């Protein structure tokens, strides 16, 4: 027979006794209920905490990318505003109609390096080209001719063109003479467009400045 103390213990802990008696056949359900009872207050807290951290990191990363983009645009705008993309040209033209060879136009082109890099310019162009169109009379000086001998493309020497390298802020001059009967139509005070042209092929070969650039010169005739 059970004593009073045994009956009292059974009455005080009936659920524990039942769980102990059914431990073998219902071990799985017992582990599930135990983990459910002991862990709910911790698992959701841990999950929400990690989610919050990831959210903060994502937002911080997006803000950093925006700041980097804005900063890069500011630097780009500053660079563009403080350096021109092409040099500045200033042209002078003198026309002499009374020469043994006919009218002769002397052109001096001042090249001012307003870029942020060194440039190499051909300064001695022997023969320029004069032509006229509906817009205005034009003079083209530079180096864009190609030459072939016996079926071979000839690489020219640029020594006779007296190349000069100028640094940012420096200037040099290009001089050329043009002889043409069509110069007879020019008068003192007329404006002509002066263009400096170097072919892409020779510019790459000899590292020359060849950006297409032009300016206007007022003819002084005598």
C-alpha positions as CSV (number, residue, x, y, z in Angstrom):
1,X,0.0,0.0,0.0
2,X,1.1,3.6,-0.8
3,X,1.8,5.8,2.1
4,X,0.2,9.2,2.6
5,X,3.4,10.9,1.5
6,X,3.3,9.0,-1.9
7,X,-0.3,9.9,-2.5
8,X,0.5,13.6,-1.6
9,X,3.4,13.6,-4.1
10,X,1.3,12.2,-6.8
11,X,-1.4,14.8,-6.2
12,X,1.2,17.6,-6.2
13,X,3.0,16.6,-9.5
14,X,0.4,14.7,-11.6
15,X,1.7,16.1,-14.9
16,X,5.3,15.2,-14.2
17,X,4.3,11.7,-13.4
18,X,2.3,11.3,-16.6
19,X,5.2,12.7,-18.7
20,X,7.7,10.4,-17.0
21,X,5.5,7.3,-17.6
22,X,4.9,8.2,-21.2
23,X,8.5,9.3,-21.9
24,X,9.4,6.3,-24.2
25,X,6.5,6.3,-26.7
26,X,6.1,10.1,-26.8
27,X,9.7,11.2,-26.6
28,X,9.4,13.3,-29.8
29,X,6.3,15.2,-28.6
30,X,7.9,15.7,-25.2
31,X,11.0,17.3,-26.9
32,X,8.9,19.5,-29.1
33,X,6.8,20.8,-26.2
34,X,9.8,21.3,-24.1
35,X,11.7,23.3,-26.7
36,X,8.5,25.3,-27.4
37,X,8.1,26.2,-23.8
38,X,11.7,27.1,-23.2
39,X,12.6,29.0,-26.4
40,X,9.8,31.2,-27.7
41,X,10.9,34.3,-25.8
42,X,14.5,34.1,-27.3
43,X,14.1,33.0,-30.9
44,X,11.9,35.9,-32.1
45,X,14.1,38.4,-30.3
46,X,17.3,37.0,-32.0
47,X,15.7,37.1,-35.4
48,X,14.3,40.6,-35.2
49,X,17.6,41.8,-33.9
50,X,19.6,40.4,-36.9
51,X,17.0,41.8,-39.3
52,X,17.4,45.2,-37.8
53,X,21.1,45.0,-38.2
54,X,20.9,44.0,-41.8
55,X,18.5,46.9,-42.5
56,X,20.8,49.4,-41.0
57,X,23.8,48.1,-43.0
58,X,21.8,48.2,-46.2
59,X,20.6,51.8,-45.6
60,X,24.2,52.9,-44.7
61,X,25.5,51.3,-47.8
62,X,23.0,53.1,-50.0
63,X,23.8,56.4,-48.3
64,X,27.5,55.9,-48.8
65,X,27.0,55.2,-52.6
66,X,25.0,58.4,-52.9
67,X,27.6,60.4,-51.2
68,X,30.4,59.0,-53.4
69,X,28.4,59.7,-56.5
70,X,27.7,63.3,-55.5
71,X,31.3,63.8,-54.6
72,X,32.5,62.4,-58.0
73,X,30.1,64.7,-59.9
74,X,31.4,67.8,-57.9
75,X,35.0,66.9,-58.8
76,X,34.1,66.4,-62.5
77,X,32.3,69.7,-62.7
78,X,35.2,71.5,-61.0
79,X,37.7,70.0,-63.5
80,X,35.6,71.0,-66.5
81,X,35.1,74.5,-65.3
82,X,38.9,75.0,-64.7
83,X,40.3,73.6,-67.9
84,X,39.2,74.1,-71.5
85,X,39.1,71.0,-73.7
86,X,40.9,72.6,-76.6
87,X,43.6,75.3,-76.9
88,X,42.8,78.8,-77.8
89,X,43.7,80.2,-81.2
90,X,44.4,83.7,-82.3
91,X,45.0,84.4,-86.0
92,X,46.7,87.2,-87.9
93,X,46.7,87.5,-91.7
94,X,48.7,89.9,-94.0
95,X,48.0,90.1,-97.8
96,X,50.5,91.3,-100.3
97,X,49.1,91.4,-103.8
98,X,52.2,92.8,-105.4
99,X,54.7,90.0,-105.6
100,X,56.4,88.3,-108.5
101,X,54.4,85.1,-107.9
102,X,51.1,86.9,-107.5
103,X,49.1,87.6,-104.3
104,X,50.7,86.1,-101.2
105,X,48.9,85.7,-97.9
106,X,51.0,85.3,-94.8
107,X,49.2,83.7,-91.8
108,X,50.4,83.6,-88.2
109,X,48.4,81.5,-85.8
110,X,49.0,81.9,-82.1
111,X,48.2,78.7,-80.1
112,X,47.6,79.2,-76.4
113,X,47.6,76.0,-74.4
114,X,44.5,76.5,-72.2
115,X,44.2,72.7,-71.5
116,X,45.5,70.9,-68.5
117,X,48.1,68.8,-70.4
118,X,51.2,69.3,-72.7
119,X,50.5,69.5,-76.4
120,X,52.8,69.3,-79.4
121,X,52.1,71.6,-82.3
122,X,53.7,71.9,-85.8
123,X,54.9,75.4,-86.0
124,X,56.2,75.7,-89.6
125,X,53.7,74.9,-92.3
126,X,55.2,75.8,-95.6
127,X,52.0,75.8,-97.8
128,X,48.5,76.3,-96.6
129,X,45.3,75.9,-98.6
130,X,43.0,78.8,-99.5
131,X,39.4,78.2,-100.6
132,X,36.1,79.9,-100.3
133,X,32.6,78.7,-99.8
134,X,29.2,80.2,-99.2
135,X,30.0,81.0,-95.5
136,X,33.4,82.7,-95.8
137,X,36.9,82.5,-97.3
138,X,39.0,79.9,-95.5
139,X,42.6,79.1,-95.0
140,X,43.6,75.6,-93.8
141,X,47.0,75.0,-92.4
142,X,48.4,71.8,-90.9
143,X,49.6,68.4,-91.8
144,X,47.1,65.9,-93.3
145,X,48.6,64.8,-96.6
146,X,49.6,61.3,-97.4
147,X,52.2,60.2,-99.9
148,X,52.8,57.0,-101.8
149,X,55.9,55.8,-103.7
150,X,55.9,52.7,-105.8
151,X,52.8,51.5,-104.1
152,X,54.0,52.1,-100.6
153,X,52.7,54.6,-98.0
154,X,55.6,56.8,-97.0
155,X,56.0,57.8,-93.4
156,X,57.1,61.5,-93.4
157,X,59.5,63.3,-91.3
158,X,58.1,66.1,-89.2
159,X,61.4,67.7,-88.4
160,X,60.9,70.3,-91.1
161,X,57.6,71.3,-89.5
162,X,59.5,72.3,-86.4
163,X,57.2,70.6,-83.7
164,X,57.1,72.4,-80.4
165,X,55.6,71.1,-77.1
166,X,53.9,73.7,-74.9
167,X,52.8,73.2,-71.4
168,X,49.5,74.5,-69.9
169,X,49.5,78.3,-69.9
170,X,52.3,78.5,-72.6
171,X,51.9,79.7,-76.2
172,X,53.6,79.2,-79.6
173,X,53.0,80.4,-83.1
174,X,52.4,78.7,-86.4
175,X,53.4,80.4,-89.6
176,X,52.4,79.6,-93.1
177,X,52.2,81.3,-96.6
178,X,49.5,80.8,-99.2
179,X,49.9,81.7,-102.8
180,X,46.8,81.7,-105.0
181,X,45.2,83.8,-107.7
182,X,41.9,83.7,-105.8
183,X,43.4,85.9,-103.2
184,X,42.9,88.8,-105.5
185,X,39.3,89.0,-104.3
186,X,40.4,89.7,-100.8
187,X,40.4,93.3,-99.5
188,X,41.8,95.0,-96.5
189,X,39.5,94.4,-93.5
190,X,37.9,91.2,-94.9
191,X,37.5,88.3,-92.4
192,X,38.8,84.8,-93.2
193,X,38.5,81.6,-91.2
194,X,41.8,80.0,-90.3
195,X,41.7,76.3,-89.6
196,X,44.5,74.2,-88.1
197,X,44.2,70.5,-89.1
198,X,46.4,67.5,-88.5
199,X,45.2,64.0,-89.7
200,X,44.4,61.4,-87.1
201,X,46.9,59.1,-88.6
202,X,49.9,61.4,-88.2
203,X,48.7,62.8,-84.9
204,X,48.7,59.3,-83.4
205,X,52.0,58.4,-85.1
206,X,53.9,61.5,-83.8
207,X,51.8,62.4,-80.7
208,X,50.6,65.7,-82.2
209,X,47.7,67.9,-81.2
210,X,45.0,67.5,-83.9
211,X,41.7,68.7,-82.4
212,X,39.8,70.4,-85.2
213,X,39.9,74.1,-84.3
214,X,39.4,77.4,-86.1
215,X,39.3,81.1,-85.6
216,X,38.7,84.3,-87.5
217,X,41.4,86.6,-88.8
218,X,41.0,90.1,-90.2
219,X,43.0,90.6,-93.4
220,X,45.5,93.5,-93.5
221,X,46.3,94.2,-97.2
222,X,49.0,96.4,-98.6
